[in-house]
Amino acid sequence: MKDAKRLPFLLPGAFLLMAAAPWAAASDAGGPTVRQLNLHPPVTRIAEEIYSLHNMMLIICLVIFIAVFAVMFYSIFKHRKSVGHQAAKFHESTSVEIAWTVVPFLIVIGMALPATKTVVAMKDTSNADITIKATGMQWKWGYNYLAGEGEGINFLSNLATPRQQIVNAEAKGENYLLEVDNPVVVPVNKKIRVVLTANDVIHSWMIPSFGVKQDAIPGFVRDTWFKAEKIGTYRGQCVELCGKDHAFMPIVVNVVSEEDYRAWVDERKKEMAANVDDPNKVWTLDELVQRGEKVYSSNCIACHQANGKGIPGSFAALDGSQIVLGPKAANINIVLHGKGAMPAWQPVLSETEIAAVITYTRNHWSNKAAENIVQPAEVLAAK
């Protein structure tokens, strides 16, 4: 009873604490900003046009709002019955009807012309300096540099925020849920075309500072573009509800100088060359299990869980699975080509990585498969 009496006095303090919490967060030059009241600062021409259109539309709406309510309140006050004003008796006015048809039409045209110009420019992906394919998948992004400097580079981009922060076991980092292990890197002042698709469900690729938002749809190819005019790190997220870990697939783009970009391309290609696995190499069981654990942690753990139990009704359990414990040919086929909610890993993982993760699942948890080892050559043959 005593606590109930205190409640009215405690609530204001609680609301103040809740209101103060956001101000404790740090600003991010390429992402969310503390006390931000408008769109993100634009770093592309398209984003600048969107920003200007946004402000122009708000001003037009504000002027209309003030004008309409000013006339309404003036009419109510000036022609009120208490001062003896008599209501006008008329059925229709041609002049008024013409005015309230023509004026809104002119306002809409005035708003639509600059907006249409910007929308047309947003769709012009021609003459790109670099083309990057972005593939959305539950719940990460895959990137392939298709054309231009850096052609042939490909990698997966996963959330880098530690799980301990997500479950509140430790303090949140500066870029909580907006950091990745492999950011996209592009040169400044170059037109970048982004080709989008998805492996499983609809995702959406968005960087507010670029003025870019484009859906990635399974079975379809969409494209967009940007040309960043300022060096920096810019952050976005998937903005299409795509499943339980929708909040955990951020997008990070590092815009660097042309010299730094060339250096990054050289370094990345050297790494890829060093990591190319010979599919004819014969691996030991321990080597495959050790490699497979890393592949599983990066690509499979979100759906099938660390304990291999999956998510009932959504993703199958691997611990005790008849497919995992059965003939390895069927296991290889599903991982290569996918099935149901399971995406096809053939274009993403190498033969060695697929062999390693299959071997890992067939020898982990309670699993003790009769055919307990899969070699990369077997995966290559299945392809």
C-alpha positions as CSV (number, residue, x, y, z in Angstrom):
1,M,0.0,0.0,0.0
2,K,2.9,2.3,0.9
3,D,4.6,1.6,-2.5
4,A,1.3,2.4,-4.3
5,K,1.2,5.8,-2.6
6,R,4.8,6.5,-3.7
7,L,4.1,5.5,-7.4
8,P,2.9,9.0,-8.5
9,F,6.1,10.5,-7.1
10,L,8.4,7.9,-8.7
11,L,6.9,8.0,-12.2
12,P,8.2,11.5,-13.1
13,G,11.7,10.5,-12.1
14,A,11.5,7.3,-14.2
15,F,10.4,9.2,-17.2
16,L,13.2,11.7,-16.8
17,L,15.7,8.8,-16.6
18,M,14.2,7.2,-19.8
19,A,14.4,10.6,-21.6
20,A,18.0,11.1,-20.5
21,A,19.2,7.7,-21.6
22,P,19.5,8.5,-25.4
23,W,21.6,11.5,-24.7
24,A,24.2,9.3,-23.1
25,A,24.9,7.5,-26.5
26,A,27.8,8.6,-28.6
27,S,27.3,10.3,-32.0
28,D,28.5,8.5,-35.2
29,A,29.6,10.7,-38.1
30,G,28.3,8.2,-40.6
31,G,25.4,6.9,-38.6
32,P,23.0,7.9,-35.9
33,T,23.6,11.3,-34.2
34,V,22.7,12.3,-30.7
35,R,19.7,14.7,-30.6
36,Q,19.3,14.3,-34.4
37,L,16.2,16.0,-35.6
38,N,16.6,15.8,-39.3
39,L,17.9,13.4,-42.0
40,H,21.5,12.2,-41.9
41,P,24.0,14.8,-43.3
42,P,24.2,14.0,-47.0
43,V,27.5,12.9,-48.7
44,T,26.1,12.3,-52.2
45,R,24.4,14.6,-54.7
46,I,21.3,12.4,-54.6
47,A,21.2,12.6,-50.8
48,E,21.6,16.4,-50.9
49,E,18.6,16.6,-53.3
50,I,16.5,14.4,-51.1
51,Y,17.5,16.6,-48.1
52,S,16.5,19.8,-50.0
53,L,13.2,18.2,-51.2
54,H,12.4,17.2,-47.7
55,N,12.9,20.7,-46.3
56,M,11.0,22.3,-49.2
57,M,8.0,20.0,-48.7
58,L,8.0,20.7,-45.0
59,I,8.0,24.5,-45.7
60,I,5.2,24.2,-48.2
61,C,3.1,22.1,-45.8
62,L,3.8,24.5,-43.0
63,V,2.7,27.5,-45.1
64,I,-0.5,25.7,-46.2
65,F,-1.1,24.8,-42.5
66,I,-0.7,28.3,-41.3
67,A,-2.8,29.8,-44.1
68,V,-5.7,27.4,-43.7
69,F,-5.9,27.6,-39.9
70,A,-5.4,31.4,-40.0
71,V,-8.4,31.8,-42.3
72,M,-10.4,29.2,-40.3
73,F,-9.7,30.9,-36.9
74,Y,-10.3,34.4,-38.4
75,S,-13.6,33.3,-39.9
76,I,-14.7,31.7,-36.6
77,F,-13.8,34.7,-34.5
78,K,-14.9,37.5,-36.9
79,H,-18.2,35.9,-38.0
80,R,-19.3,34.5,-34.7
81,K,-23.0,34.6,-33.8
82,S,-22.4,36.4,-30.5
83,V,-21.5,39.6,-32.3
84,G,-24.6,39.5,-34.4
85,H,-23.1,38.2,-37.6
86,Q,-25.6,36.5,-39.9
87,A,-24.6,33.4,-41.9
88,A,-24.3,34.1,-45.6
89,K,-26.9,32.3,-47.8
90,F,-25.4,31.0,-51.0
91,H,-25.5,27.6,-52.7
92,E,-22.2,27.6,-54.7
93,S,-19.5,29.9,-56.0
94,T,-17.8,29.2,-59.3
95,S,-14.9,31.4,-58.4
96,V,-14.2,29.6,-55.1
97,E,-14.5,26.1,-56.8
98,I,-12.1,27.2,-59.5
99,A,-9.7,28.5,-56.9
100,W,-9.7,25.4,-54.7
101,T,-9.1,23.2,-57.8
102,V,-6.4,25.3,-59.6
103,V,-4.4,26.3,-56.5
104,P,-3.8,22.7,-55.1
105,F,-3.1,21.5,-58.7
106,L,-0.4,24.1,-59.1
107,I,1.1,23.3,-55.6
108,V,1.2,19.6,-56.5
109,I,2.9,20.3,-59.8
110,G,5.4,22.5,-58.1
111,M,6.2,19.7,-55.7
112,A,6.2,16.9,-58.2
113,L,8.5,18.3,-60.8
114,P,11.7,18.5,-58.7
115,A,10.8,15.2,-57.0
116,T,10.4,13.5,-60.3
117,K,13.8,14.8,-61.4
118,T,15.5,13.3,-58.4
119,V,13.7,10.0,-58.7
120,V,14.8,9.7,-62.4
121,A,18.4,10.5,-61.3
122,M,18.2,7.8,-58.6
123,K,17.4,5.2,-61.2
124,D,20.3,6.1,-63.6
125,T,22.9,3.4,-62.9
126,S,24.7,3.8,-66.2
127,N,28.4,4.5,-66.6
128,A,29.4,3.1,-63.2
129,D,33.1,3.0,-62.3
130,I,32.6,0.0,-60.0
131,T,29.8,-2.6,-59.8
132,I,29.2,-4.5,-56.6
133,K,26.7,-7.3,-56.1
134,A,25.1,-7.3,-52.7
135,T,23.2,-10.5,-51.7
136,G,21.0,-10.4,-48.6
137,M,20.7,-13.6,-46.6
138,Q,19.5,-14.5,-43.1
139,W,21.2,-12.7,-41.5
140,K,24.3,-11.2,-43.2
141,W,25.3,-9.6,-46.5
142,G,27.5,-11.2,-49.2
143,Y,29.4,-8.9,-51.6
144,N,30.9,-9.6,-55.0
145,Y,32.9,-6.9,-56.9
146,L,31.7,-7.6,-60.5
147,A,33.3,-4.9,-62.5
148,G,35.8,-2.1,-62.2
149,E,38.9,-2.0,-60.0
150,G,38.6,-4.7,-57.5
151,E,36.8,-7.1,-59.8
152,G,36.8,-10.7,-58.4
153,I,36.8,-9.7,-54.7
154,N,34.1,-11.3,-52.7
155,F,33.4,-11.7,-49.0
156,L,30.7,-12.1,-46.4
157,S,29.9,-9.2,-44.0
158,N,28.6,-10.3,-40.6
159,L,27.6,-8.4,-37.5
160,A,30.7,-7.8,-35.3
161,T,29.0,-6.7,-32.1
162,P,29.9,-9.4,-29.5
163,R,27.0,-11.6,-28.3
164,Q,27.8,-10.6,-24.7
165,Q,26.7,-7.0,-25.5
166,I,23.5,-8.2,-27.1
167,V,22.5,-10.2,-24.0
168,N,23.5,-7.4,-21.7
169,A,26.4,-9.3,-20.2
170,E,28.7,-6.4,-20.9
171,A,28.5,-2.7,-21.7
172,K,27.3,-1.7,-25.2
173,G,30.0,-0.6,-27.6
174,E,30.2,2.7,-29.5
175,N,28.8,1.2,-32.7
176,Y,26.5,-1.3,-31.1
177,L,24.7,-3.4,-33.8
178,L,26.2,-1.1,-36.5
179,E,29.6,-2.8,-36.9
180,V,30.7,-5.6,-39.2
181,D,33.7,-7.8,-39.6
182,N,34.1,-7.0,-43.4
183,P,32.9,-3.6,-44.5
184,V,32.4,-2.6,-48.1
185,V,35.3,-0.4,-49.3
186,V,34.9,2.0,-52.2
187,P,36.9,5.0,-53.5
188,V,35.7,8.6,-53.1
189,N,34.1,10.5,-56.0
190,K,33.5,7.3,-58.0
191,K,30.1,6.1,-59.2
192,I,29.3,2.8,-57.5
193,R,26.5,0.6,-58.9
194,V,25.0,-1.8,-56.4
195,V,23.2,-4.9,-57.8
196,L,20.9,-6.5,-55.3
197,T,19.3,-9.8,-54.8
198,A,18.6,-12.2,-51.9
199,N,19.0,-15.9,-51.1
200,D,16.0,-16.5,-48.9
201,V,13.5,-13.6,-48.1
202,I,13.2,-9.9,-48.9
203,H,16.0,-7.8,-47.4
204,S,16.7,-4.1,-48.0
205,W,20.0,-2.3,-48.4
206,M,20.0,1.2,-47.0
207,I,22.7,3.9,-46.2
208,P,20.9,7.1,-45.1
209,S,23.9,9.4,-45.8
210,F,24.0,8.1,-49.4
211,G,20.2,8.6,-49.9
212,V,20.1,4.9,-50.9
213,K,17.4,2.3,-50.1
214,Q,16.8,-0.6,-52.4
215,D,15.0,-3.9,-51.7
216,A,16.8,-7.2,-52.3
217,I,14.3,-9.8,-53.5
218,P,14.9,-13.5,-54.1
219,G,14.7,-14.4,-57.8
220,F,15.0,-10.7,-58.9
221,V,17.8,-8.4,-59.6
222,R,17.4,-4.7,-58.6
223,D,20.1,-2.0,-58.7
224,T,20.9,1.4,-57.3
225,W,23.9,3.7,-57.1
226,F,25.8,6.2,-55.1
227,K,28.8,8.5,-55.5
228,A,30.2,9.5,-52.1
229,E,31.9,12.9,-52.1
230,K,33.4,12.7,-48.6
231,I,35.9,10.2,-47.1
232,G,34.5,8.4,-44.0
233,T,32.7,5.4,-42.6
234,Y,28.9,5.3,-43.3
235,R,26.5,2.9,-41.6
236,G,23.1,1.5,-42.4
237,Q,20.9,-1.5,-41.8
238,C,18.6,-4.0,-43.5
239,V,15.2,-2.2,-43.3
240,E,12.9,-4.9,-44.5
241,L,11.7,-7.2,-41.7
242,C,13.4,-10.5,-42.6
243,G,13.2,-12.8,-39.6
244,K,14.3,-13.1,-36.0
245,D,17.8,-11.6,-36.5
246,H,16.6,-8.8,-38.7
247,A,18.2,-6.2,-36.3
248,F,21.5,-7.9,-36.6
249,M,22.5,-7.4,-40.2
250,P,24.1,-3.9,-40.5
251,I,25.7,-2.4,-43.5
252,V,29.0,-0.5,-43.3
253,V,30.7,1.3,-46.2
254,N,34.2,2.7,-45.9
255,V,34.8,5.5,-48.4
256,V,38.5,6.0,-48.9
257,S,40.9,7.8,-51.2
258,E,41.8,6.3,-54.6
259,E,45.3,5.4,-53.3
260,D,43.9,3.7,-50.2
261,Y,41.4,1.9,-52.3
262,R,44.1,0.5,-54.6
263,A,46.1,-0.6,-51.6
264,W,43.0,-2.3,-50.1
265,V,42.3,-4.1,-53.4
266,D,45.9,-5.4,-53.6
267,E,45.8,-6.6,-50.0
268,R,42.4,-8.2,-50.4
269,K,43.5,-10.1,-53.6
270,K,46.6,-11.3,-51.9
271,E,44.5,-12.6,-49.0
272,M,42.2,-14.4,-51.4
273,A,45.1,-15.9,-53.3
274,A,46.6,-17.2,-50.0
275,N,43.3,-18.6,-48.9
276,V,42.5,-20.5,-52.0
277,D,42.2,-24.1,-51.0
278,D,43.2,-27.0,-53.3
279,P,40.0,-29.1,-53.6
280,N,42.2,-32.1,-54.3
281,K,44.0,-31.8,-50.9
282,V,43.2,-34.6,-48.5
283,W,42.5,-33.3,-45.0
284,T,42.6,-35.1,-41.7
285,L,39.4,-35.3,-39.5
286,D,40.8,-33.0,-36.9
287,E,41.8,-30.4,-39.5
288,L,38.3,-30.4,-41.1
289,V,36.5,-30.2,-37.7
290,Q,38.7,-27.3,-36.6
291,R,38.0,-25.4,-39.9
292,G,34.4,-26.4,-39.9
293,E,33.8,-24.9,-36.5
294,K,34.8,-21.5,-37.8
295,V,32.6,-21.8,-40.9
296,Y,29.7,-22.9,-38.7
297,S,30.1,-20.0,-36.3
298,S,30.2,-17.5,-39.2
299,N,27.4,-18.8,-41.4
300,C,25.2,-21.4,-39.7
301,I,24.9,-20.6,-36.0
302,A,22.2,-17.9,-36.3
303,C,19.7,-20.5,-37.7
304,H,20.8,-23.8,-36.3
305,Q,22.1,-22.4,-32.9
306,A,25.3,-23.1,-31.1
307,N,23.9,-26.3,-29.6
308,G,22.7,-27.6,-33.0
309,K,19.1,-27.7,-31.9
310,G,17.8,-25.3,-34.5
311,I,14.6,-23.3,-34.1
312,P,11.4,-25.4,-33.9
313,G,9.1,-24.6,-36.8
314,S,11.7,-22.5,-38.6
315,F,15.1,-24.2,-38.9
316,A,15.9,-27.9,-38.5
317,A,18.0,-29.3,-35.7
318,L,21.4,-30.7,-36.8
319,D,22.0,-32.5,-33.6
320,G,20.5,-36.0,-34.2
321,S,19.4,-35.1,-37.7
322,Q,18.9,-38.1,-40.0
323,I,20.3,-36.2,-42.9
324,V,23.5,-35.3,-40.9
325,L,23.8,-38.9,-39.7
326,G,22.8,-40.5,-43.0
327,P,24.6,-40.9,-46.3
328,K,27.0,-38.0,-46.9
329,A,25.9,-37.5,-50.5
330,A,22.5,-36.3,-49.4
331,N,24.1,-34.0,-46.8
332,I,26.4,-32.5,-49.4
333,N,23.5,-32.0,-51.8
334,I,21.4,-30.0,-49.3
335,V,24.3,-27.7,-48.3
336,L,25.3,-27.1,-51.9
337,H,21.8,-26.5,-53.3
338,G,19.7,-25.6,-50.2
339,K,16.2,-26.7,-49.3
340,G,13.3,-24.7,-48.0
341,A,14.6,-22.0,-45.7
342,M,18.1,-23.3,-46.1
343,P,20.0,-21.2,-48.7
344,A,22.3,-22.7,-51.3
345,W,25.9,-22.3,-50.1
346,Q,27.5,-23.3,-53.4
347,P,28.2,-19.7,-54.6
348,V,29.3,-18.5,-51.1
349,L,31.6,-21.1,-49.6
350,S,34.5,-23.0,-51.2
351,E,34.6,-26.8,-51.6
352,T,36.9,-27.0,-48.6
353,E,34.7,-24.8,-46.4
354,I,31.6,-26.9,-47.3
355,A,33.4,-30.2,-46.6
356,A,34.7,-28.8,-43.3
357,V,31.4,-27.6,-42.0
358,I,29.6,-30.9,-43.0
359,T,32.4,-32.9,-41.3
360,Y,32.1,-30.7,-38.2
361,T,28.3,-31.2,-37.9
362,R,28.7,-35.0,-38.5
363,N,31.1,-35.3,-35.6
364,H,29.8,-32.7,-33.1
365,W,27.2,-32.6,-30.3
366,S,25.8,-36.1,-30.0
367,N,26.4,-36.8,-33.7
368,K,28.6,-39.8,-34.6
369,A,28.0,-40.4,-38.2
370,A,29.2,-43.7,-39.8
371,E,30.5,-41.7,-42.8
372,N,32.2,-39.1,-40.6
373,I,34.5,-37.3,-43.0
374,V,33.8,-35.4,-46.2
375,Q,36.7,-34.3,-48.4
376,P,36.7,-31.2,-50.7
377,A,37.0,-33.4,-53.7
378,E,33.7,-35.1,-52.9
379,V,32.0,-31.6,-52.8
380,L,33.7,-30.7,-56.1
381,A,32.4,-33.9,-57.7
382,A,28.8,-33.2,-56.3
383,K,28.9,-29.7,-58.0
